[in-house]
Amino acid sequence: MHLPQPDLEWRDDKIPVSLQFDDPYFSLDNGLHETRHVFLAGNGLPDRFSDGFHIAELGFGTGLNLLTTLLEWRRTKQNGTLRFTSFEAYPMSPADMVLAQSAFPEITAIAAEFAPLWPELWQTGRLETPELFLSVVVGDARQTLPNSDLEADCWFLDGFSPAKNPELWDADLMQAVADHTNPLGTFATYTAAGFVRRNLEAAGFSVERSAGYGRKRHMTIGTKKDA
């Protein structure tokens, strides 16, 4: 499968930065801790985990969110299968993913476990293990998400900065996020940009501002309103 490649540079030889969007793939403070604070705690995880729990994500990036989530799934000794669906326009090469993940010693073991599987992911769009069903949909989420049959229990909204990548936060896409969220499903995102909050509220979420991670004073979380 021919995949569009991101245009990268490396900061300190370990932090990938998108030249297209002029934005790093994860927090300069600590991307792993950011994932735990924003996406896991922001969605009430691991307390909500259950067999078949379905996480959806805008922006697969380095795979850090997936690996961090799966580590938490294992740490809390969950039974069954975690479902994880991500939408990614510019898939990172397996070699670059491995390099980016090497910045975090805490995930060394699971990163080594998955390193041989990344080529299969980009060949088929999915990976399946006894504990995980992963699907990555390649393309512009504005086209791919509305046409999907996804029903997510929570969302990691992890695109590049809304100021630099506004199309991944526009009203139509946030409506598609809501349309593909189960009743009382949740989202979390590192951004507190006003237009993002308004778009999510208009789409049908109850939206709250919460304490952000690192240099960010605030982040945004929310729950789909019960129709």
DRENPA-3360 file (N, C-alpha, C; in nm, 2 decimals, always signed):
BEGIN
1 = MHLPQPDL = +0.08/-0.12/+0.00/+0.00/+0.00/+0.00/+0.09/+0.13/+0.00 ~ +0.06/+0.22/-0.09/+0.14/+0.34/-0.10/+0.08/+0.44/+0.00 ~ +0.16/+0.49/+0.09/+0.11/+0.58/+0.20/+0.18/+0.71/+0.19 ~ +0.10/+0.82/+0.21/+0.17/+0.95/+0.22/+0.26/+0.96/+0.34 ~ +0.38/+1.02/+0.32/+0.47/+1.02/+0.43/+0.47/+1.16/+0.50 ~ +0.49/+1.17/+0.63/+0.50/+1.30/+0.69/+0.64/+1.36/+0.66 ~ +0.65/+1.49/+0.66/+0.78/+1.56/+0.65/+0.83/+1.59/+0.79 ~ +0.94/+1.53/+0.83/+0.98/+1.54/+0.97/+1.12/+1.60/+0.98;
9 = EWRDDKIP = +1.14/+1.66/+1.10/+1.27/+1.69/+1.15/+1.27/+1.64/+1.30 ~ +1.39/+1.62/+1.35/+1.40/+1.56/+1.48/+1.47/+1.66/+1.58 ~ +1.40/+1.69/+1.69/+1.46/+1.78/+1.79/+1.53/+1.70/+1.89 ~ +1.65/+1.73/+1.93/+1.73/+1.66/+2.02/+1.74/+1.51/+1.99 ~ +1.73/+1.48/+1.86/+1.74/+1.35/+1.80/+1.64/+1.25/+1.85 ~ +1.53/+1.30/+1.92/+1.43/+1.20/+1.97/+1.29/+1.26/+1.96 ~ +1.27/+1.38/+1.94/+1.13/+1.44/+1.93/+1.10/+1.47/+1.79 ~ +1.01/+1.40/+1.72/+0.97/+1.43/+1.59/+0.88/+1.56/+1.58;
17 = VSLQFDDP = +0.91/+1.64/+1.48/+0.84/+1.76/+1.46/+0.79/+1.76/+1.31 ~ +0.66/+1.79/+1.30/+0.61/+1.79/+1.16/+0.64/+1.93/+1.10 ~ +0.71/+1.92/+0.98/+0.74/+2.04/+0.91/+0.62/+2.10/+0.84 ~ +0.53/+2.01/+0.81/+0.41/+2.05/+0.74/+0.32/+2.14/+0.83 ~ +0.31/+2.10/+0.96/+0.23/+2.18/+1.06/+0.31/+2.25/+1.16 ~ +0.44/+2.24/+1.15/+0.53/+2.32/+1.24/+0.50/+2.29/+1.39 ~ +0.49/+2.16/+1.42/+0.44/+2.12/+1.56/+0.50/+1.99/+1.59 ~ +0.54/+1.97/+1.72/+0.59/+1.84/+1.76/+0.48/+1.74/+1.78;
25 = YFSLDNGL = +0.52/+1.61/+1.77/+0.42/+1.51/+1.78/+0.37/+1.48/+1.92 ~ +0.45/+1.52/+2.02/+0.41/+1.51/+2.16/+0.48/+1.62/+2.24 ~ +0.43/+1.63/+2.37/+0.48/+1.73/+2.46/+0.63/+1.74/+2.47 ~ +0.68/+1.86/+2.47/+0.83/+1.87/+2.49/+0.86/+1.85/+2.64 ~ +0.76/+1.85/+2.73/+0.78/+1.82/+2.87/+0.80/+1.67/+2.89 ~ +0.70/+1.59/+2.85/+0.70/+1.45/+2.85/+0.58/+1.39/+2.79 ~ +0.59/+1.34/+2.67/+0.48/+1.30/+2.59/+0.40/+1.18/+2.66 ~ +0.47/+1.09/+2.73/+0.41/+0.98/+2.79/+0.32/+1.03/+2.91;
33 = HETRHVFL = +0.38/+1.12/+2.99/+0.30/+1.17/+3.10/+0.18/+1.25/+3.05 ~ +0.20/+1.32/+2.94/+0.09/+1.40/+2.88/-0.03/+1.30/+2.84 ~ +0.01/+1.19/+2.77/-0.09/+1.09/+2.73/-0.17/+1.05/+2.86 ~ -0.10/+1.02/+2.96/-0.17/+0.97/+3.08/-0.26/+1.07/+3.14 ~ -0.21/+1.20/+3.15/-0.29/+1.31/+3.21/-0.41/+1.34/+3.12 ~ -0.38/+1.37/+2.99/-0.49/+1.42/+2.90/-0.58/+1.31/+2.86 ~ -0.53/+1.21/+2.79/-0.62/+1.11/+2.73/-0.67/+1.00/+2.82 ~ -0.59/+0.95/+2.91/-0.64/+0.85/+3.00/-0.72/+0.91/+3.11;
41 = AGNGLPDR = -0.66/+0.99/+3.19/-0.74/+1.05/+3.30/-0.85/+1.14/+3.25 ~ -0.83/+1.21/+3.14/-0.93/+1.29/+3.08/-1.06/+1.22/+3.04 ~ -1.04/+1.09/+3.01/-1.16/+1.01/+2.97/-1.20/+0.91/+3.08 ~ -1.15/+0.93/+3.20/-1.19/+0.85/+3.32/-1.13/+0.71/+3.31 ~ -1.01/+0.69/+3.24/-0.95/+0.56/+3.23/-0.84/+0.55/+3.33 ~ -0.82/+0.43/+3.38/-0.87/+0.29/+3.34/-1.00/+0.25/+3.40 ~ -1.07/+0.34/+3.48/-1.19/+0.29/+3.55/-1.30/+0.25/+3.46 ~ -1.30/+0.30/+3.34/-1.41/+0.26/+3.25/-1.38/+0.14/+3.16;
49 = FSDGFHIA = -1.26/+0.09/+3.16/-1.22/-0.02/+3.08/-1.31/-0.14/+3.10 ~ -1.34/-0.21/+2.99/-1.42/-0.33/+2.99/-1.40/-0.41/+2.86 ~ -1.43/-0.53/+2.86/-1.41/-0.61/+2.73/-1.48/-0.54/+2.62 ~ -1.41/-0.51/+2.51/-1.47/-0.45/+2.39/-1.47/-0.30/+2.40 ~ -1.42/-0.24/+2.51/-1.41/-0.09/+2.51/-1.35/-0.04/+2.39 ~ -1.41/+0.07/+2.33/-1.36/+0.11/+2.20/-1.31/+0.26/+2.21 ~ -1.18/+0.28/+2.19/-1.12/+0.41/+2.19/-1.10/+0.45/+2.04 ~ -1.14/+0.57/+2.01/-1.11/+0.63/+1.88/-1.02/+0.75/+1.89;
57 = ELGFGTGL = -0.94/+0.78/+1.79/-0.84/+0.88/+1.80/-0.83/+0.95/+1.67 ~ -0.81/+1.08/+1.67/-0.77/+1.16/+1.56/-0.62/+1.19/+1.57 ~ -0.54/+1.12/+1.48/-0.40/+1.14/+1.48/-0.33/+1.02/+1.55 ~ -0.29/+0.92/+1.48/-0.22/+0.81/+1.53/-0.07/+0.84/+1.57 ~ -0.01/+0.93/+1.48/+0.12/+0.98/+1.51/+0.23/+0.87/+1.53 ~ +0.29/+0.87/+1.65/+0.40/+0.78/+1.68/+0.35/+0.65/+1.74 ~ +0.22/+0.64/+1.77/+0.17/+0.52/+1.83/+0.18/+0.53/+1.98 ~ +0.23/+0.64/+2.04/+0.25/+0.65/+2.18/+0.13/+0.64/+2.26;
65 = NLLTTLLE = +0.02/+0.70/+2.21/-0.11/+0.69/+2.29/-0.16/+0.54/+2.30 ~ -0.14/+0.47/+2.18/-0.19/+0.33/+2.18/-0.10/+0.25/+2.28 ~ +0.03/+0.26/+2.28/+0.11/+0.18/+2.36/+0.09/+0.21/+2.51 ~ +0.08/+0.34/+2.54/+0.05/+0.38/+2.68/-0.08/+0.33/+2.73 ~ -0.18/+0.33/+2.65/-0.31/+0.28/+2.68/-0.31/+0.13/+2.71 ~ -0.24/+0.06/+2.62/-0.23/-0.08/+2.63/-0.15/-0.12/+2.76 ~ -0.05/-0.05/+2.79/+0.02/-0.07/+2.92/-0.07/-0.06/+3.04 ~ -0.16/+0.04/+3.03/-0.26/+0.06/+3.14/-0.36/-0.05/+3.14;
73 = WRRTKQNG = -0.40/-0.10/+3.03/-0.49/-0.21/+3.02/-0.43/-0.34/+3.08 ~ -0.30/-0.36/+3.06/-0.23/-0.47/+3.12/-0.21/-0.45/+3.27 ~ -0.17/-0.33/+3.31/-0.14/-0.30/+3.45/-0.26/-0.33/+3.53 ~ -0.38/-0.30/+3.48/-0.50/-0.31/+3.56/-0.57/-0.45/+3.53 ~ -0.49/-0.54/+3.46/-0.53/-0.68/+3.45/-0.67/-0.69/+3.39 ~ -0.70/-0.62/+3.28/-0.83/-0.63/+3.21/-0.84/-0.76/+3.14 ~ -0.96/-0.81/+3.13/-1.00/-0.93/+3.05/-1.06/-0.89/+2.92 ~ -1.04/-0.97/+2.82/-1.10/-0.94/+2.69/-1.01/-0.86/+2.60;
81 = TLRFTSFE = -1.08/-0.79/+2.51/-1.01/-0.72/+2.40/-1.04/-0.57/+2.41 ~ -0.93/-0.49/+2.39/-0.94/-0.34/+2.38/-0.95/-0.31/+2.23 ~ -1.05/-0.23/+2.19/-1.06/-0.19/+2.05/-1.00/-0.05/+2.04 ~ -0.93/-0.02/+1.93/-0.86/+0.11/+1.92/-0.86/+0.14/+1.77 ~ -0.93/+0.25/+1.73/-0.94/+0.29/+1.59/-0.89/+0.43/+1.58 ~ -0.79/+0.45/+1.49/-0.73/+0.58/+1.48/-0.74/+0.63/+1.33 ~ -0.75/+0.76/+1.31/-0.76/+0.82/+1.18/-0.63/+0.90/+1.16 ~ -0.55/+0.87/+1.06/-0.42/+0.93/+1.03/-0.40/+0.97/+0.89;
89 = AYPMSPAD = -0.37/+1.09/+0.86/-0.35/+1.14/+0.72/-0.21/+1.11/+0.67 ~ -0.11/+1.11/+0.76/+0.03/+1.09/+0.72/+0.10/+0.99/+0.81 ~ +0.09/+0.86/+0.78/+0.14/+0.76/+0.86/+0.30/+0.77/+0.87 ~ +0.35/+0.76/+0.99/+0.49/+0.77/+1.02/+0.55/+0.63/+0.98 ~ +0.67/+0.62/+0.93/+0.73/+0.50/+0.89/+0.76/+0.42/+1.02 ~ +0.76/+0.28/+1.01/+0.79/+0.20/+1.13/+0.92/+0.24/+1.19 ~ +1.02/+0.27/+1.11/+1.15/+0.31/+1.17/+1.14/+0.44/+1.25 ~ +1.07/+0.53/+1.20/+1.05/+0.66/+1.27/+0.97/+0.64/+1.40;
97 = MVLAQSAF = +0.87/+0.56/+1.39/+0.79/+0.53/+1.51/+0.87/+0.47/+1.62 ~ +0.96/+0.37/+1.58/+1.05/+0.31/+1.68/+1.14/+0.41/+1.74 ~ +1.19/+0.50/+1.66/+1.29/+0.60/+1.71/+1.21/+0.70/+1.80 ~ +1.10/+0.74/+1.77/+1.02/+0.83/+1.86/+0.99/+0.76/+1.99 ~ +0.94/+0.64/+1.98/+0.91/+0.57/+2.10/+1.03/+0.54/+2.20 ~ +1.15/+0.54/+2.14/+1.27/+0.52/+2.22/+1.30/+0.63/+2.32 ~ +1.23/+0.74/+2.30/+1.25/+0.85/+2.40/+1.19/+0.83/+2.53 ~ +1.11/+0.71/+2.55/+1.04/+0.69/+2.67/+1.08/+0.55/+2.73;
105 = PEITAIAA = +1.17/+0.55/+2.82/+1.22/+0.42/+2.88/+1.11/+0.33/+2.94 ~ +1.00/+0.40/+2.98/+0.89/+0.32/+3.05/+0.82/+0.23/+2.95 ~ +0.83/+0.26/+2.82/+0.76/+0.17/+2.73/+0.85/+0.09/+2.64 ~ +0.98/+0.08/+2.69/+1.08/+0.00/+2.61/+1.03/-0.14/+2.57 ~ +0.98/-0.21/+2.67/+0.94/-0.35/+2.65/+0.83/-0.36/+2.55 ~ +0.72/-0.29/+2.57/+0.61/-0.30/+2.48/+0.64/-0.24/+2.34 ~ +0.72/-0.14/+2.34/+0.77/-0.09/+2.21/+0.84/-0.19/+2.13 ~ +0.93/-0.27/+2.20/+1.00/-0.37/+2.13/+0.91/-0.48/+2.08;
113 = EFAPLWPE = +0.81/-0.51/+2.16/+0.71/-0.61/+2.13/+0.64/-0.58/+2.00 ~ +0.60/-0.45/+1.98/+0.52/-0.41/+1.87/+0.60/-0.37/+1.75 ~ +0.73/-0.34/+1.77/+0.81/-0.29/+1.66/+0.81/-0.38/+1.53 ~ +0.81/-0.51/+1.55/+0.80/-0.60/+1.43/+0.66/-0.60/+1.36 ~ +0.56/-0.55/+1.43/+0.42/-0.55/+1.38/+0.39/-0.43/+1.30 ~ +0.46/-0.32/+1.31/+0.42/-0.19/+1.25/+0.42/-0.21/+1.09 ~ +0.51/-0.28/+1.03/+0.50/-0.30/+0.88/+0.36/-0.36/+0.85 ~ +0.32/-0.46/+0.92/+0.19/-0.53/+0.89/+0.08/-0.43/+0.91;
121 = LWQTGRLE = +0.09/-0.34/+1.01/-0.02/-0.24/+1.03/-0.03/-0.15/+0.90 ~ +0.08/-0.11/+0.85/+0.07/-0.02/+0.73/+0.04/-0.10/+0.60 ~ +0.06/-0.23/+0.60/+0.02/-0.31/+0.48/-0.13/-0.34/+0.48 ~ -0.19/-0.36/+0.60/-0.33/-0.40/+0.61/-0.42/-0.31/+0.67 ~ -0.37/-0.21/+0.75/-0.45/-0.11/+0.82/-0.50/-0.16/+0.95 ~ -0.45/-0.28/+0.99/-0.50/-0.34/+1.12/-0.40/-0.43/+1.18 ~ -0.42/-0.45/+1.31/-0.34/-0.55/+1.39/-0.44/-0.61/+1.49 ~ -0.43/-0.74/+1.51/-0.51/-0.81/+1.60/-0.43/-0.91/+1.68;
129 = TPELFLSV = -0.45/-0.89/+1.81/-0.38/-0.98/+1.91/-0.49/-1.03/+2.01 ~ -0.47/-1.12/+2.10/-0.57/-1.16/+2.19/-0.63/-1.05/+2.28 ~ -0.55/-0.94/+2.30/-0.59/-0.83/+2.39/-0.62/-0.70/+2.31 ~ -0.60/-0.70/+2.18/-0.61/-0.57/+2.11/-0.66/-0.59/+1.97 ~ -0.76/-0.51/+1.93/-0.79/-0.50/+1.79/-0.77/-0.35/+1.75 ~ -0.67/-0.33/+1.67/-0.63/-0.20/+1.62/-0.66/-0.18/+1.48 ~ -0.72/-0.07/+1.45/-0.74/-0.03/+1.31/-0.70/+0.12/+1.29 ~ -0.62/+0.14/+1.19/-0.58/+0.28/+1.15/-0.63/+0.31/+1.01;
137 = VVGDARQT = -0.72/+0.41/+1.00/-0.78/+0.45/+0.88/-0.69/+0.56/+0.82 ~ -0.63/+0.54/+0.71/-0.54/+0.63/+0.65/-0.62/+0.72/+0.55 ~ -0.60/+0.85/+0.57/-0.66/+0.95/+0.48/-0.71/+1.07/+0.56 ~ -0.78/+1.16/+0.49/-0.83/+1.28/+0.55/-0.95/+1.24/+0.64 ~ -0.95/+1.26/+0.77/-1.06/+1.22/+0.86/-1.19/+1.29/+0.82 ~ -1.18/+1.40/+0.76/-1.30/+1.47/+0.72/-1.38/+1.39/+0.61 ~ -1.31/+1.31/+0.54/-1.38/+1.22/+0.45/-1.40/+1.08/+0.50 ~ -1.30/+1.03/+0.58/-1.31/+0.89/+0.62/-1.40/+0.86/+0.74;
145 = LPNSDLEA = -1.40/+0.95/+0.84/-1.48/+0.93/+0.96/-1.63/+0.94/+0.93 ~ -1.68/+1.04/+0.86/-1.83/+1.04/+0.84/-1.88/+0.91/+0.77 ~ -1.80/+0.84/+0.69/-1.84/+0.72/+0.62/-1.82/+0.59/+0.69 ~ -1.76/+0.60/+0.81/-1.73/+0.48/+0.89/-1.85/+0.43/+0.97 ~ -1.84/+0.31/+1.02/-1.94/+0.25/+1.10/-1.90/+0.25/+1.25 ~ -1.80/+0.33/+1.28/-1.75/+0.34/+1.41/-1.85/+0.38/+1.52 ~ -1.84/+0.32/+1.64/-1.92/+0.36/+1.75/-1.82/+0.36/+1.87 ~ -1.77/+0.47/+1.91/-1.66/+0.48/+2.01/-1.72/+0.51/+2.15;
153 = DCWFLDGF = -1.65/+0.46/+2.24/-1.68/+0.49/+2.38/-1.61/+0.61/+2.43 ~ -1.49/+0.64/+2.37/-1.42/+0.76/+2.41/-1.33/+0.80/+2.29 ~ -1.29/+0.93/+2.29/-1.20/+0.98/+2.19/-1.08/+1.05/+2.25 ~ -0.97/+1.02/+2.18/-0.85/+1.10/+2.20/-0.84/+1.20/+2.08 ~ -0.86/+1.32/+2.11/-0.85/+1.42/+2.00/-0.71/+1.48/+2.00 ~ -0.63/+1.43/+1.92/-0.48/+1.45/+1.93/-0.42/+1.50/+1.80 ~ -0.49/+1.58/+1.73/-0.43/+1.64/+1.61/-0.33/+1.75/+1.64 ~ -0.26/+1.80/+1.54/-0.17/+1.91/+1.56/-0.25/+2.03/+1.61;
161 = SPAKNPEL = -0.17/+2.13/+1.66/-0.23/+2.25/+1.71/-0.34/+2.31/+1.63 ~ -0.46/+2.34/+1.69/-0.57/+2.40/+1.61/-0.53/+2.52/+1.53 ~ -0.43/+2.60/+1.59/-0.39/+2.72/+1.51/-0.31/+2.68/+1.39 ~ -0.25/+2.56/+1.38/-0.17/+2.52/+1.27/-0.24/+2.41/+1.18 ~ -0.34/+2.35/+1.24/-0.41/+2.24/+1.17/-0.56/+2.25/+1.19 ~ -0.62/+2.37/+1.16/-0.75/+2.39/+1.20/-0.85/+2.30/+1.13 ~ -0.82/+2.24/+1.02/-0.91/+2.15/+0.95/-0.95/+2.02/+1.03 ~ -0.86/+1.98/+1.12/-0.88/+1.87/+1.20/-0.97/+1.90/+1.32;
169 = WDADLMQA = -1.01/+2.02/+1.33/-1.09/+2.06/+1.45/-1.22/+2.14/+1.40 ~ -1.25/+2.13/+1.28/-1.36/+2.21/+1.23/-1.50/+2.15/+1.27 ~ -1.60/+2.23/+1.25/-1.73/+2.20/+1.30/-1.79/+2.07/+1.25 ~ -1.77/+2.05/+1.11/-1.82/+1.93/+1.05/-1.75/+1.80/+1.11 ~ -1.62/+1.81/+1.13/-1.55/+1.69/+1.18/-1.59/+1.67/+1.33 ~ -1.60/+1.77/+1.41/-1.64/+1.75/+1.54/-1.78/+1.69/+1.55 ~ -1.87/+1.73/+1.45/-2.00/+1.67/+1.45/-1.99/+1.52/+1.41 ~ -1.90/+1.49/+1.32/-1.88/+1.35/+1.29/-1.83/+1.27/+1.41;
177 = VADHTNPL = -1.74/+1.33/+1.49/-1.69/+1.27/+1.61/-1.81/+1.24/+1.70 ~ -1.90/+1.33/+1.72/-2.02/+1.31/+1.81/-2.11/+1.21/+1.75 ~ -2.13/+1.21/+1.62/-2.22/+1.11/+1.56/-2.17/+0.97/+1.57 ~ -2.04/+0.95/+1.59/-1.98/+0.82/+1.60/-1.93/+0.79/+1.75 ~ -2.00/+0.85/+1.84/-1.98/+0.83/+1.98/-2.10/+0.77/+2.05 ~ -2.08/+0.67/+2.13/-2.19/+0.60/+2.20/-2.25/+0.70/+2.30 ~ -2.38/+0.68/+2.34/-2.44/+0.77/+2.44/-2.36/+0.77/+2.56 ~ -2.34/+0.89/+2.61/-2.26/+0.92/+2.73/-2.11/+0.89/+2.71;
185 = GTFATYTA = -2.07/+0.87/+2.59/-1.93/+0.86/+2.56/-1.86/+0.99/+2.58 ~ -1.72/+0.99/+2.58/-1.65/+1.10/+2.62/-1.54/+1.14/+2.52 ~ -1.48/+1.25/+2.54/-1.36/+1.29/+2.46/-1.27/+1.36/+2.56 ~ -1.14/+1.37/+2.52/-1.04/+1.45/+2.59/-0.94/+1.50/+2.49 ~ -0.90/+1.63/+2.51/-0.80/+1.69/+2.42/-0.71/+1.78/+2.50 ~ -0.59/+1.80/+2.45/-0.49/+1.89/+2.52/-0.53/+2.03/+2.49 ~ -0.61/+2.07/+2.39/-0.63/+2.21/+2.36/-0.75/+2.26/+2.43 ~ -0.75/+2.39/+2.46/-0.86/+2.46/+2.51/-0.90/+2.58/+2.42;
193 = AGFVRRNL = -0.87/+2.57/+2.29/-0.90/+2.67/+2.20/-1.05/+2.69/+2.19 ~ -1.09/+2.82/+2.19/-1.23/+2.85/+2.20/-1.32/+2.79/+2.09 ~ -1.27/+2.80/+1.97/-1.35/+2.75/+1.85/-1.36/+2.60/+1.86 ~ -1.27/+2.53/+1.91/-1.28/+2.38/+1.93/-1.38/+2.35/+2.03 ~ -1.38/+2.42/+2.15/-1.48/+2.40/+2.25/-1.62/+2.43/+2.20 ~ -1.64/+2.54/+2.12/-1.77/+2.57/+2.07/-1.82/+2.47/+1.97 ~ -1.73/+2.42/+1.88/-1.76/+2.32/+1.78/-1.81/+2.19/+1.85 ~ -1.74/+2.15/+1.96/-1.78/+2.03/+2.03/-1.91/+2.05/+2.10;
201 = EAAGFSVE = -1.93/+2.16/+2.16/-2.06/+2.19/+2.22/-2.17/+2.18/+2.12 ~ -2.15/+2.25/+2.01/-2.25/+2.25/+1.90/-2.28/+2.11/+1.85 ~ -2.18/+2.02/+1.86/-2.20/+1.88/+1.81/-2.28/+1.79/+1.90 ~ -2.29/+1.84/+2.03/-2.37/+1.76/+2.12/-2.30/+1.71/+2.24 ~ -2.18/+1.77/+2.27/-2.11/+1.73/+2.40/-2.13/+1.84/+2.51 ~ -2.14/+1.79/+2.63/-2.12/+1.88/+2.74/-1.97/+1.90/+2.76 ~ -1.92/+2.02/+2.76/-1.78/+2.05/+2.75/-1.73/+2.12/+2.88 ~ -1.62/+2.07/+2.93/-1.56/+2.13/+3.05/-1.41/+2.17/+3.02;
209 = RSAGYGRK = -1.37/+2.27/+3.09/-1.23/+2.30/+3.09/-1.16/+2.24/+3.21 ~ -1.04/+2.18/+3.19/-0.98/+2.11/+3.30/-0.83/+2.15/+3.30 ~ -0.76/+2.12/+3.41/-0.62/+2.16/+3.42/-0.54/+2.08/+3.32 ~ -0.46/+2.16/+3.25/-0.38/+2.10/+3.14/-0.25/+2.04/+3.19 ~ -0.17/+1.99/+3.10/-0.04/+1.92/+3.13/+0.07/+2.01/+3.09 ~ +0.17/+2.01/+3.18/+0.30/+2.08/+3.15/+0.28/+2.23/+3.13 ~ +0.32/+2.28/+3.01/+0.31/+2.42/+2.98/+0.17/+2.47/+2.95 ~ +0.08/+2.38/+2.93/-0.06/+2.42/+2.90/-0.14/+2.43/+3.03;
217 = RHMTIGTK = -0.20/+2.55/+3.05/-0.28/+2.57/+3.17/-0.41/+2.49/+3.17 ~ -0.47/+2.48/+3.05/-0.60/+2.42/+3.04/-0.60/+2.31/+2.93 ~ -0.69/+2.22/+2.94/-0.73/+2.12/+2.84/-0.88/+2.11/+2.84 ~ -0.94/+2.03/+2.75/-1.08/+2.02/+2.74/-1.13/+1.88/+2.74 ~ -1.23/+1.85/+2.82/-1.29/+1.72/+2.83/-1.44/+1.74/+2.81 ~ -1.51/+1.63/+2.78/-1.65/+1.64/+2.76/-1.72/+1.50/+2.75 ~ -1.85/+1.51/+2.76/-1.94/+1.39/+2.76/-2.05/+1.41/+2.66 ~ -2.08/+1.31/+2.58/-2.19/+1.32/+2.49/-2.32/+1.33/+2.56;
225 = KDA = -2.40/+1.43/+2.53/-2.53/+1.45/+2.60/-2.62/+1.33/+2.57 ~ -2.70/+1.29/+2.67/-2.79/+1.18/+2.66/-2.92/+1.23/+2.59 ~ -2.94/+1.18/+2.47/-3.05/+1.23/+2.39/-3.18/+1.19/+2.45;
% end
